Amino acid sequence: MNEKLAIQGGPKAKTTPNYPMYPGGLEIGEEEKKQVMEVLDRKYLFRYYGPECHPSKVKEFENRFAQKVGSKYALAVNSCTSALISALVACGVGPGDEVIVNGYTFFASCASIVGAKAIPVIAEADETLTIDPDDIEKKITPSTKALLVVHMRGVPCDMDRIMAIAQKNNLKVIEDCAQALGGTYKGKYLGTIGDCGCYSFQYHKIITAGEGGMVVTNDERLYDRCMGYHDTAACWRPDRFAEQRYEGELFCGVNFRMSELTGAVLLAQFGKLDKLLSLMRRNQKRILDQIKDTKGIRVRPVNDAGGDVGICLMFYLDNKVKVQPFAEALKAEGVNAAGVFNSGIPDWHIYAHWKHVLEKKTPTSEGCPWTCPYHKGMPVEYSPDMNPNTLEYLSRVIHLDIPSQLTLEDCDMIAKGINKVAAVLA
C-alpha cells in the first residue's frame, strides 16, 4: 500500500530546511573579506593604475582561471552578457548576420546577439534540454555566422556534432557556460571547445561576486579583439596610442571591465569551486541512484554524465497535466521542486516569453537589427509556438535545485519524497 502523501495529511518525507540556490554565495566568509581588504588597504581599485603599483587581483583571477580550464587566454568582464557580446564581436558577428541560439536559456543569451547587432535565430532543444543539433542544421542559412550554444542547467551540449556542423558550414561557436562552470565534455572543460567560452559570476551561479563574467579563448586575435571591445580606451595595449598592429585590432568598443573589488571576491570564491562542484555532484548522484528506476518518471538524459556540474535534478513525467499536482505534492513533502514551463507564467528562460525578440522590440523606430539592409536573406520571423518540441519537453519536466549545502540525509529524504509522490501520482 502506498504511503499517504503529505498533501493528503500524511507525514512529510523531508523534515529539514531547504537551502536557497546560492552555492558560492552562502560560503562567503573570511577569505573574501581578506582579499577585499587587501584591495581597500592598497587603494588599488583599478587594474591598470593607482596611487601605488600593486599586482592586479583581476589579472591574477584571469591567470588562475585560464590555467584551470586549460585555455591560453582569459578575460574578466562585468557580466556574462558582456562576455557573450564581446565574444560575438570578436568573432566578427555584426550587421546582417544571423546567430543560432537555444530556445531554452536565460534571455540574456539571445539579447547578447541583438547587442552585437545581429539577428537571433531560435532553435529547438532536444531531450537533454540543450540545443538540438538536428534543428541547427535546419536553421542554417547563407546569413548564419555563428552558433551560440548554451550548456543549460549544468549539462554539456552535444559538442562533437555541434563542432562538426560548425566546421562544415564555416561557423564560429560561442559556448555559454553561465550555468556550467567546471563542467566538461569528453574530458575537456566546457568553454574551451568552441572559439570562445563565456561564464557568469552572478549571484545565482556556482561561484559569485554578485556580478561578473569571463571570456576564454585559445585564439590570440580573438583575445585581442575581446580586449579591445571590452576596453575601448585600450589601456591593455603595450602602447595605447600606437597604430594598430593588424587590420581589425582597433575599433570603438565599450567599458565592460571588471573592478578590482569584484576580482578580489572571485579570487577567494575560485578557491572554493572544486569543493562546491564535488558536493553538488555527490548530492545529485545520491538522489539519482535512488530514483533512476522509479516507475512513471524519466531522468533527463545528458550528453556526458561525467561532465554535468550537478546544480540540479530534472526528470520527465509522461503527461504535462501531471506536472503541477506532482510539484505541489513534492512541496508538501518538504521537497523544493517546480515545473519548468507554464504558458501563463512568464519565465525569461523560455523563448516563448521573450516578447522583446518575438515582437522585434528595439530602442529606436528603425527596427535594427531585423531591418538591417545588410541582411540579405529571408526575414527572420518568430512566434510563441515556433519550437514545439522545446515547449513539449519543458511542459513535462520537474526541476529541483541541488545546493552544495545539502547533507546526505537531505538527499535521502528528497529521494524518498520523489519516490513517495511518484508511487501515487506518476
N, C-alpha and C positions, 0 to 999 in steps of 0.2 A: 504494500500500500504506500502511495506517495505521501511524503511529509507535508503537513498543512503549510501553505505559504504564509509568510508574514503579512502580506496584503489582505489575507483572509483571516487574520487573527492568530496565526502560528508564531513560533519563536523566530527571531532573526538569525540568519546564518552568520552574519558578520556583526560583531558587537564592539569592535574597536573604531576609533575615529578615522575619517578619511582625510588624506593629505591633499592640499592643492598641488597642481602640476607645475611646480617651480623647482625642478631638480637642483640646479645650482643656486637659485635664489634663496632657498631655505638653508643653504650651507654657508651663507656669507658670515664671516667672522673675523678673527684676529688677523688672518693672512691678508685679507682685503684691506683692513684698516692700516696695517703696516705699509703696504705698497702705496696706498693713497697718501698717507702721512709723509712718506719719503718725497713724493711729488710736491706736496704743500710746503714742507720744510725747505726744499731746494728752490721753491718759487719757479720751478721749471714746468710751466703748464702747457707749453707748445713744443712740438717735437723738434723744431728746427733751431730755436734760439730762446734765450732767457737772460737774466742778469749775470748768471754764471753758466758755464758749459757743463752739462751733465749727460750721461747716456740716456737715450730716449726709451721710455717704457714701451711705447708703441712699436718702436723698431725691434726691441727685444721680443715682444709678443709675436711680431711677424716672423722673426727668425725661428723661434721655437715652434710656431705653427707650421711653417714650411718644412722644417725638419721632421715633425711628427707625421705629416701626411705624405711626405716624400715628393713635394713639388719644389721646383727650382726657385719660384718666386711667390711671395705672399704680400698682399697689400691690404692694410687695415683701413676701413672706411666707417662712416657713421651709422649705417644700417645695411641690411641685406638688399633692400630695394636699391640703394645706392650702388651696392656691389653688382647687382644684375644690370643696371643701366650702364655702369662703367664697362662691364664685360661686353655687353652688346655693342656699345660704341667702339670699343677696342677691336672687336671682330668685324668692323666695317658695316654694321647694320645701320640703316638710316632711311631717308625718304624713298618711298616706292617699294621697299622690301616687305616681305611677309615673314613672320616668325611663328612656328607652330608650338603650341603650349598645351599642357594638360588641362582639361576642364574641371579637374578636382585638385585644387591648390588654393592657397590664400590669394586673394585678388591682386596683391602686390606683384606676383609673378607676371600676371597679364598686364598690369598697369606699367610695369617697367618697359615693356615692349613699346607701348604708346609713348612713354617718356623718352625712348630712343628714336622717336619719330617714325616708327614702323607700324605695320598693321598686324595685330594678333589674329592667328587662325587657331581656333579652339578644337582640340582633338579629344576623342573618346579615351576614357580609362578602361583597362581590362579588369579581370577579376582580382588582380593584385592591387587595384586602385592606383596604379601608376599608369603612365601614358601607354596607349595601345600601339605597338609598332605597326600593326596592320593598318590602322587608321592614319598613322603618319604617312605611310606610302600613298594612301588615297588622297591626302590633302596637300601633297607637294605640287606646286605649280612652277612655271618659269620665274615667278617673282619670289619664291621661297629662298631665304638667305641663311636661316639658322633654325635650330631646334632648341627650345628651352625646356629641358626635361626635369621634372620635379620628383625627387626621392621622397614621396609623400608618406607622412606618418612614419618616418624612420626606415622605410623599406626601399631597397635599391630597385631602380628601373631595370629593364632587360637591356643592359648596356651593350652586349655583343650585337644584338640586332640593330639597336639604335646607331651604333658606330658604323656598322656595315651599310645601313641606309644612308647615313651622312656621307660616307666615303664615295658611295656610288653616285650621289647627287651633288657632290662638292658643297656640302653644307657645314657650317660651323655648329658646334654643340656646346651649349652652356648648361652646366648642371646646377640646379637649385637644390642645395643641401641644407636649407634653412632648418628643417626638422630632422636632419640625418647626420649631424656632426659625429664623426667617429665610425660611421657605417662603412661597409666595404662591399665590393662585388668581385668575387673570384680572387680575393687576396689584395685587391687594390682599393685604396681609400676612395670613397665617393668624393667627387670634385676634381680628381686627378686623371680621369679617364677621357673626358671631353677636352675642348680647347680651353675653357675656363670653368672653375668651380666657385660657387658663391655660398656663404654661410651667414647665419644670423646669431646675434647675441642678445636679442630682445628678451624681455623678462620671462616669457613662457618657455624659452629654449633651454637646452641641456645645460650650457654654461651661459652666464649673463652678466652684463653691466647695465641692465635696463634697456639699453640700445647698443647698436654696434654691428659691424659686418666685416667680412673678409672676402677677398678675391684671391684665388690661386691660379697659377698657370705655369707651364714649362716653356712657354714661348717668350723670348726676350722682347720682341716687338710688341706683343700683346700686353706684356707687363708695362713697357714704356707708355703705351697708349692709355692703359688704365690709369697710370700715374698722372699722365697729362690731363686726362679728363677730370679726375677727382681733385686735382690741384691746379687750377688754371693759372695760378701765379707762378707756377714752375719752380717752387722752392727746392724741389728734389733734384733738379738738373745740375750737373757739375759746374756749368756756367749758365745761370738762368737767363742771361741776356744774350747768349751766343746764338748764331744762326742755327737752324735745325740741322741735325746730323744726318737725317734721311727724310725722304718725302713722306709726309704723314705723321711726323713726330710732333709738330707744333700746331695747335688749333685751340679755339676757345672752348673752355670747359666750365666746370662749376667748383664749388667747395664742398666736398664730401669727406674732408679729413677727419680722422679720429683724434680726440683730445688725449693728452697725457693722463688725465684722471680716469678716463674710460680704459685706456691701455693698462693702467695700474691695476684696476679691478680685474680685468681679464687675465692679466698675468697670474694673479692669485687663483682665479677660477680655473684657468687652464691646468693648473697643477692638480685639480680635483677631477678632471674629465675621466680618466681611466677608471677611477673608483665608481663614479656615477654610472658609467656605462656597464661596468661589471655588475652592479647591484640591480639595475633595470633589467638587464638580460637574465640574471639569476631569477628575478621575480617573475618575469614573463614566462620563462621556461617552467617554473614551478607550477604556475597556473595552467599553462598549455598541456603539460603532462597529465593533468587531471581532467581535462575536458576534451582532449583530442578525439576520443572515441564516443563522446556523448551523442546520443541519438537526437536528431532534429536540428543540430547546428553544424555548420561547416566553417572551420577556421580559415581565415583569409590566407590564400596561398601566397608565397613570396618567391622572388626570382633567385634569391640566395639567402637561405635561412640564417646562415652564419654571419651574414652582413647586416641583419636587422639590428638597429640600435636598442630596441626593446622598450620604446617610450609608450607603447600602447598595445592593447589586445583588441582585435576586430574579428567578429565572426558573423556569418550569414545565417539568417533564417530562410525557410523555403517560401515564405509569403510575406509581403510587406505589411499586411494587416496585423500580423503578429508582433511587429516591432514595438509599437507603443505600449501594449499591455506587458510585453516581456521586459521592457526597460523600466516601467513603473513597478513591476513586481521585484526586479533586482534592487531598485532604490529602497523599496520597503524592507528588503533583506539586509540593508546596510551597505550594499554594493553600489558605488557611484558609477552608473552606466547611463548611456543615452543612445537613441537612434542618431543617424547621421543626416538623412535628408527628409525634410518635410516641406512640401511645396509652398505651404502657407507661412513658414517661418524663415525670414531672410538669414542666410549664412554665407558670408563672403568667401568661404572655402569652396563653393559650388557655383559653377559658371552660370546656372540658371538665375542666380541672384545678382549677377554682375550688370546691373542696369546701365552703369556708366558705359560699358562696352556694347551691350546688346542694343542700346539706343544711340550709340555713337556720340556720346556726350563729350563736348570739347569746351575749353575755357573761352574760346572766341568763336565767332559765327562762321569762320571759313571752313570748319569741319575737318581740318587736317588731324591725323594722317589719312583718314579714309577718302578724302577728296584730293589727295596729293596728285598733281599732274605727272609725277614721275612713276606712279603706279600704273603699269601698262596692262595688267591682267584684268580679268572679270572682277567686278566689285565683290568684296568680301561681305557676306550677309550673315546675320545671326538670328536665332530665335531661342526661346527657353527650352524647346524640345529638340534642338538640333543634334544632340548627342544622347539618344535614348538609352543606349547601353549603360552609360555612366550613371544616369538617373535611376535605372533599374537596379543596378548593383548597390548604389548608395541607399536606396529605399529599403533594402533588406538587411542592412548592417546594424549590429550592436557594437558600440565602441566603449572601451574602458581605458582611461589613462593608467600608466604603471609608474607611479612615483618611485624614485630610488629609496625613499624613506620607508617603504613598506617592509614589514618584518615577514619572516617565513610563515608565522601564524596568520598574519593578514592575508597572505597569498592563499593559504589553505582555506580560509573562511570565504574568500572571494570565489574560489573554485567550487566550494560546497554550495554557495548561493547560486552560481550559474547552473550547476547540475540539478539543484532542487527546483529551480524555476523551469528548466528545460523539460524535466520529467512531467510537468503539468501543462506547460504552455507551448512547447516547441512542436 
